[in-house]
Amino acid sequence: MSAESTNPAFAHALQAQHHELRDFLHEGTQLLADTGWAVDDLFSLLAVLRRHLREHFEHEEQGGYFHEVIVARPQLAPRANALLEQHGDFMATLDGLLALVGTETLSSVSRSEIESRWQRFSSEFCRHEAGEVDLLQFVFNEDLGSGD
């Protein structure tokens, strides 16, 4: 892999992005834990999360570390591509949540549905990010071990 992707500063930048995204997830979970959560607050949070997530995914998809992983370790391409393919699903889930939250009135059923979808999204996204970190760490550790 390139010096950039095995550089500790690169790893720290990626960790910072993941930390920021986890902060959004935590904020959303905290907001929904309040039985009187405000629709406007959730909509704003989801809109900001969507923008950050889109930027994060674009970086990974357009020459980010996934590209370098695939070039450096072609045998890992299926694993990297499987993670990349999940990006569209996450964006579609967020778009669905935004559409549901954006309705003028929310019944207790739709509030419950939003909370359920949020929990599912949050759990799946955390697993996805863990998979990305595992992949990067694997390649990083392989590079260190091989003296590249």
C-alpha positions as CSV (number, residue, x, y, z in Angstrom):
1,M,0.0,0.0,0.0
2,S,1.1,3.6,-0.3
3,A,2.9,5.5,2.4
4,E,-0.3,7.5,2.9
5,S,-2.5,4.5,3.8
6,T,0.1,3.0,6.2
7,N,0.9,6.3,7.7
8,P,-0.4,6.7,11.3
9,A,-1.7,10.1,10.4
10,F,-4.0,8.5,7.7
11,A,-5.2,6.0,10.3
12,H,-5.9,8.8,12.8
13,A,-7.8,10.8,10.2
14,L,-10.0,7.7,9.4
15,Q,-10.5,7.1,13.1
16,A,-11.6,10.7,13.5
17,Q,-14.1,10.4,10.7
18,H,-15.5,7.2,12.2
19,H,-15.6,8.8,15.7
20,E,-17.6,11.8,14.3
21,L,-20.1,9.4,12.6
22,R,-20.4,7.4,15.9
23,D,-21.1,10.7,17.7
24,F,-24.0,11.3,15.3
25,L,-25.3,7.8,16.0
26,H,-25.0,8.4,19.7
27,E,-26.8,11.8,19.4
28,G,-29.6,10.2,17.5
29,T,-30.0,7.4,20.0
30,Q,-30.0,9.8,22.9
31,L,-32.6,12.0,21.1
32,L,-34.9,9.1,20.5
33,A,-34.5,7.8,24.1
34,D,-36.4,10.9,25.1
35,T,-40.1,10.0,24.8
36,G,-40.9,13.6,23.8
37,W,-38.4,13.9,21.0
38,A,-39.0,16.7,18.6
39,V,-39.5,15.9,14.9
40,D,-37.5,19.0,13.8
41,D,-34.5,18.0,16.0
42,L,-34.4,14.5,14.5
43,F,-34.9,15.8,11.0
44,S,-32.0,18.2,11.4
45,L,-29.8,15.5,12.9
46,L,-30.6,13.1,10.1
47,A,-30.0,15.7,7.4
48,V,-26.6,16.6,8.8
49,L,-25.7,12.9,9.2
50,R,-26.7,12.2,5.7
51,R,-24.4,15.0,4.4
52,H,-21.5,13.7,6.5
53,L,-22.1,10.1,5.5
54,R,-22.3,11.0,1.8
55,E,-19.0,12.8,2.0
56,H,-17.4,9.9,4.0
57,F,-18.7,7.3,1.4
58,E,-17.6,9.4,-1.5
59,H,-14.1,9.6,-0.1
60,E,-14.0,5.8,0.3
61,E,-15.5,5.2,-3.1
62,Q,-13.4,7.7,-5.1
63,G,-9.8,6.9,-4.5
64,G,-10.0,6.5,-0.7
65,Y,-8.4,3.6,1.1
66,F,-10.6,1.0,-0.5
67,H,-9.0,1.7,-3.8
68,E,-5.6,1.3,-2.3
69,V,-6.6,-1.9,-0.5
70,I,-7.9,-3.4,-3.8
71,V,-4.7,-2.4,-5.8
72,A,-2.3,-3.5,-3.1
73,R,-4.2,-6.7,-2.1
74,P,-6.4,-7.9,-5.0
75,Q,-7.4,-10.9,-3.0
76,L,-9.2,-8.6,-0.6
77,A,-11.3,-7.0,-3.4
78,P,-14.4,-9.1,-2.7
79,R,-14.3,-8.0,1.0
80,A,-13.7,-4.4,0.1
81,N,-16.3,-4.4,-2.6
82,A,-18.9,-5.9,-0.3
83,L,-18.4,-3.0,2.1
84,L,-18.6,-0.5,-0.7
85,E,-21.9,-2.0,-1.9
86,Q,-23.4,-1.4,1.5
87,H,-23.1,2.4,1.1
88,G,-26.1,2.7,-1.2
89,D,-28.3,0.8,1.3
90,F,-27.2,3.1,4.2
91,M,-28.1,6.1,2.1
92,A,-31.4,4.7,1.1
93,T,-32.2,3.9,4.8
94,L,-31.4,7.5,5.8
95,D,-33.5,8.8,2.9
96,G,-36.4,6.7,4.1
97,L,-36.0,7.9,7.7
98,L,-35.9,11.5,6.5
99,A,-39.0,11.0,4.4
100,L,-40.8,9.4,7.4
101,V,-39.7,12.1,9.8
102,G,-40.6,14.8,7.3
103,T,-44.2,13.9,7.3
104,E,-46.3,16.6,8.9
105,T,-47.8,14.6,11.7
106,L,-46.4,11.5,13.3
107,S,-48.5,9.0,15.1
108,S,-47.2,6.8,17.9
109,V,-46.9,4.0,15.4
110,S,-44.7,6.0,13.0
111,R,-42.6,7.2,16.0
112,S,-42.1,3.6,17.0
113,E,-41.2,2.7,13.4
114,I,-38.7,5.6,13.3
115,E,-37.1,4.4,16.5
116,S,-37.0,0.8,15.2
117,R,-35.5,1.8,11.9
118,W,-32.9,4.1,13.6
119,Q,-31.8,1.3,15.9
120,R,-31.4,-1.1,13.0
121,F,-29.6,1.5,10.9
122,S,-27.3,2.3,13.8
123,S,-26.4,-1.3,14.6
124,E,-25.8,-2.2,11.0
125,F,-23.7,0.9,10.4
126,C,-21.5,0.2,13.4
127,R,-20.9,-3.4,12.1
128,H,-20.1,-1.9,8.7
129,E,-17.6,0.6,10.1
130,A,-16.0,-2.2,12.2
131,G,-15.6,-4.2,9.0
132,E,-13.9,-1.3,7.4
133,V,-11.5,-0.9,10.3
134,D,-10.8,-4.6,10.4
135,L,-9.9,-4.6,6.7
136,L,-7.7,-1.5,7.0
137,Q,-5.9,-2.9,10.1
138,F,-5.4,-6.2,8.4
139,V,-3.6,-4.5,5.4
140,F,-1.8,-2.1,7.7
141,N,-0.5,-5.0,9.8
142,E,0.5,-7.0,6.7
143,D,2.4,-4.0,5.4
144,L,4.2,-3.6,8.7
145,G,5.1,-7.3,8.8
146,S,6.4,-7.4,5.2
147,G,8.5,-4.3,5.6
148,D,6.8,-2.4,2.7
